[in-house]
Amino acid sequence: MSEGGKPGFGGDEPLEVFVYYDFASSLSYVAHRVLARIDEPLAAERVDLRWKAIDLTGVGNFQRGRLLDPARRESLLRVASALDVDFDPPARWLDSRLAGEVAVVLDERIDRGLDRAMEREWREAAFAAYYERRSEIEDLLRNFGRRVPFPLGAADDLASGRRLAEVTRSAVAAGVEGVPTLMLDVFPLCGIHDAETMLGMIRRYARRRRRLETESAVGVN
């Protein structure tokens, strides 16, 4: 991580691209599915997507438990269909604080050596619980918590979303106004496109970033 919390790289280290999301966001679920399709080509480019859970209620006019507007539902289904993602949006805005808090804890631990696979596994399981199986997130947490190499904490403490709120404030300060948002340096790219388009944008950004870094290093030397 570079100074100031911005994604960075050096030598052969992968370039990190932050992806801000909320488990309560249907479009974040769609982005999770679409971006998974480009994991291998991004790895070939030495790019790591660093998923950052936030709380949409700290970003804009989102209310937990609010009924999903029928027009909004139809719009979501059209976008998902165009991107070849099959899902049925929940009828109400979810309370995703527990799942998001766990994701924040796991993401923080990556910088202390935690295998990134643990965060990916939780993100996949939580999204599936919310959007596919409609299972209880507390049950998922109990099963998952037995396998992580450190105590995650009690469900009621995690559900308060204290760490999640801190990450959300930092995201808003960085210019995040919605989810999903990819942070390309200081430029927030909000929304999701097809896999080919997303790969092209991230690939061009990564190559330009590395070229500028190389030119800067040559100039200093």
C-alpha positions in Angstrom: 0.0 0.0 0.0 1.4 3.4 -0.9 1.4 6.4 1.4 -2.0 7.9 2.1 -3.8 4.6 1.7 -3.8 4.7 -2.1 -3.2 1.5 -4.0 0.4 1.2 -5.2 3.1 -1.1 -6.5 6.8 -1.5 -6.8 9.0 -3.8 -8.7 7.1 -7.0 -9.5 4.4 -6.3 -6.9 0.8 -6.4 -8.3 -1.0 -3.1 -8.8 -4.0 -2.9 -6.5 -7.3 -1.4 -7.7 -9.8 -0.7 -5.0 -13.4 -1.8 -5.7 -15.9 -0.3 -3.3 -19.2 -2.2 -2.8 -22.0 -2.9 -0.4 -23.6 -6.4 0.0 -27.0 -4.5 0.1 -26.4 -3.3 -3.5 -27.8 -5.5 -6.2 -25.4 -3.8 -8.7 -22.5 -4.8 -6.4 -23.6 -8.4 -6.7 -23.7 -8.0 -10.5 -20.2 -6.5 -10.4 -19.0 -9.3 -8.2 -20.1 -11.8 -10.8 -18.9 -9.9 -13.9 -15.4 -9.0 -12.5 -14.9 -12.7 -11.4 -14.8 -13.4 -15.2 -11.6 -11.4 -15.6 -9.6 -12.7 -12.7 -7.2 -14.6 -14.9 -6.4 -11.9 -17.4 -6.0 -9.4 -14.6 -3.6 -11.7 -12.8 -1.6 -11.9 -16.1 -1.5 -8.1 -16.0 -0.3 -8.2 -12.3 -3.4 -6.4 -11.2 -5.2 -7.3 -7.9 -8.8 -6.1 -7.3 -8.9 -5.1 -3.6 -12.6 -5.2 -2.6 -13.6 -2.6 0.0 -17.0 -3.0 1.7 -18.8 0.2 2.7 -22.2 1.2 4.0 -24.4 2.9 1.5 -26.4 4.6 4.2 -23.3 6.7 4.8 -23.0 7.6 1.2 -26.4 8.7 0.0 -30.2 8.4 0.4 -30.3 4.7 1.2 -32.5 3.2 3.9 -32.3 -0.3 5.3 -35.6 -2.2 4.9 -37.0 0.2 2.3 -39.1 -1.5 -0.4 -37.4 -1.7 -3.7 -39.2 0.5 -6.2 -40.7 -1.5 -9.1 -39.1 0.7 -11.7 -35.7 0.3 -10.0 -36.2 -3.4 -9.9 -36.9 -3.6 -13.7 -33.9 -1.4 -14.4 -31.7 -3.8 -12.3 -33.0 -6.8 -14.1 -32.3 -5.2 -17.5 -28.8 -4.4 -16.5 -28.2 -7.9 -15.1 -29.7 -9.6 -18.2 -27.4 -7.5 -20.5 -24.4 -8.6 -18.5 -25.5 -12.2 -18.4 -26.1 -12.3 -14.7 -29.2 -14.2 -13.5 -30.6 -13.1 -10.2 -33.7 -12.0 -8.4 -33.3 -8.7 -6.4 -34.4 -8.8 -2.8 -37.8 -7.0 -2.2 -36.2 -4.7 0.4 -32.9 -3.0 1.0 -30.8 -5.4 3.1 -29.1 -4.7 6.4 -25.6 -5.8 5.3 -23.6 -4.4 8.2 -22.6 -7.7 9.6 -21.4 -9.1 6.3 -19.7 -5.8 5.5 -17.9 -5.6 8.9 -16.6 -9.1 8.4 -15.3 -8.2 5.0 -13.6 -5.1 6.4 -11.9 -7.2 9.1 -10.6 -9.7 6.6 -9.4 -7.0 4.2 -7.5 -5.3 7.0 -5.8 -8.6 7.9 -4.6 -9.0 4.3 -2.0 -6.3 5.0 -0.9 -8.5 8.0 -0.4 -11.6 5.9 -3.9 -13.1 5.7 -4.4 -15.2 2.6 -6.6 -13.1 0.2 -8.6 -16.3 -0.5 -10.3 -15.8 2.9 -11.7 -12.5 1.9 -12.8 -13.8 -1.5 -14.4 -16.8 0.1 -16.4 -14.6 2.5 -17.5 -12.2 -0.2 -18.7 -15.1 -2.4 -20.5 -16.8 0.4 -22.2 -13.7 1.6 -23.3 -12.5 -1.8 -24.7 -16.0 -2.5 -26.5 -16.0 0.9 -28.1 -12.7 0.1 -28.9 -13.1 -3.5 -29.1 -16.8 -4.3 -29.9 -19.0 -1.3 -31.6 -16.4 0.9 -29.9 -17.9 3.9 -29.2 -16.3 7.2 -25.9 -14.4 7.4 -25.5 -15.3 11.1 -25.5 -19.0 10.2 -22.9 -18.4 7.5 -20.7 -16.4 10.0 -20.8 -19.2 12.6 -19.5 -21.7 10.0 -17.0 -19.4 8.5 -15.6 -18.2 11.9 -14.5 -21.7 12.8 -12.0 -21.6 9.9 -10.4 -18.2 10.1 -7.1 -18.0 12.0 -8.2 -15.3 14.5 -11.4 -14.4 16.4 -13.8 -12.5 14.3 -15.9 -11.3 17.3 -19.5 -11.7 18.3 -22.2 -11.2 15.8 -23.8 -8.4 17.6 -20.5 -6.5 17.8 -19.9 -7.0 14.1 -23.4 -6.0 13.2 -22.8 -2.5 14.7 -20.6 -1.8 11.7 -18.1 0.4 13.5 -15.2 -0.5 11.3 -17.4 -0.4 8.2 -18.4 3.2 9.1 -14.8 4.2 9.2 -14.0 2.7 5.8 -17.2 4.4 4.4 -16.1 7.8 5.6 -12.7 7.3 4.0 -14.3 6.2 0.7 -16.6 9.3 0.7 -13.6 11.5 1.3 -11.9 9.9 -1.7 -14.8 10.7 -3.9 -17.0 7.6 -3.8 -20.6 8.5 -4.3 -22.1 5.1 -5.0 -21.4 1.4 -5.6 -19.9 -0.4 -7.3 -17.0 2.0 -7.7 -13.5 1.2 -9.0 -10.9 3.7 -7.8 -8.4 4.3 -10.6 -5.8 6.4 -8.7 -7.9 9.4 -7.7 -10.6 8.8 -10.3 -13.7 7.0 -9.1 -15.3 4.9 -11.9 -18.9 4.2 -10.7 -21.0 1.4 -12.3 -20.4 -1.9 -14.1 -20.0 -2.8 -17.7 -19.5 -6.1 -19.5 -16.3 -8.1 -18.7 -14.5 -7.1 -21.9 -15.1 -3.4 -21.3 -14.0 -3.6 -17.7 -10.9 -5.6 -18.5 -10.0 -3.1 -21.2 -10.4 -0.1 -18.9 -8.4 -1.7 -16.0 -5.7 -2.9 -18.4 -5.2 0.5 -20.0 -5.1 2.1 -16.6 -2.5 -0.4 -15.3 -0.2 -0.1 -18.3 -0.4 3.7 -18.2 0.3 3.8 -14.5 3.3 1.5 -14.9 4.6 3.5 -17.8 4.4 6.8 -15.8 6.1 5.1 -12.9 8.9 3.9 -15.1 9.4 7.3 -16.8 9.4 9.0 -13.4 12.0 6.6 -12.1 14.2 7.2 -15.1 13.9 10.9 -14.7 15.0 10.8 -11.1 18.0 8.6 -11.9 
